[in-house]
Amino acid sequence: MGRLEKRVSVVTGAGKGIGRGIARRFAREGARVLVAEIDAESGVRTAAEVESLGGEARFVRTDVAVKEQVQGAVQAAVDAWGAVHVLVNNAWGGGTIARLEWKTDAQMMHGVQTGFLSVFWAMQAAFPHMKAQGGGSIVNLCSLNGVNAHMYSAEYNTAKEAVRALTRTAAREWGRHQIRCNAICPAAATEAYEAFRKANPDTAAAMLRQNPMGRMGDPETDVAGVALFLATDDSAYLTGNTLFVDGGSHINGVTWAPELPEELPK
């Protein structure tokens, strides 16, 4: 029997990258996975992979910038399987690379809505179900960008650090209900990272040289294994923590500083 046999999980942004890796790892342990993903093609693919790996799956197209769709994804899991044991907030709506003084209100609010409020909405939606069943696990994906204050990604950094504060607050308030809330700050070779590496090979190589282990993690074998630990009873007494699944990058304060012009392009 798998470690998540018949347990119900909701994974946002599960079509690609870390979310997909987590969904696949959960499936190998017998989980029921609600794939909440905005891109239908990748979402359907992940759901099929979950089924092929021994889990059960439902795909619900979900734009995490829309509160009703976030709530609907959680409710879809309850409707299908009667519970929500694990909530993984992974989705991100994409940001812009620009100096802080150039960031617009719209860009900052996009980061807040997709990166922070979406997590808040999902946690609130899952709470009554987890409380009624006597507990649950919430795993929020955060980022070294915020921890190390990486340059030019202010909306992303801000949203992810806000999620870390929310995670600790929820751990404090919801611990009495046996609802555990933890964050993961990963470093993984996702599709987004590979696109960055190809576009900025020298910067990517310099960042890897700062990583004590000298490599980027694999979404499924490296990062998802820690998410699995947080989802199981092995972490039943662990809450309010940030786990750095980054090959030690947080120790060195790995960062990057690409060249940007001093003035906005005309």
Secondary structure, 3 states (H helix, E strand, C coil): CCCCCCCEEEEECCCCHHHHHHHHHHHHCCCEEEEEECCHHHHHHHHHHHHHCCCEEEEEECCCCCHHHHHHHHHHHHHHHCCCCEEEECCCCCCCCCCHHHCCHHHHHHHHHHHHHHHHHHHHHHHHHHHHHCCEEEEEECCHHHHCCCCCCHHHHHHHHHHHHHHHHHHHHHHHHCEEEEEEEECECCHHHHHHHHHCHHHHHHHHHHCCCCCCECHHHHHHHHHHHHHCHHHCCCCCCEEEECCCHHHHCCCCCCCCCCCCCC
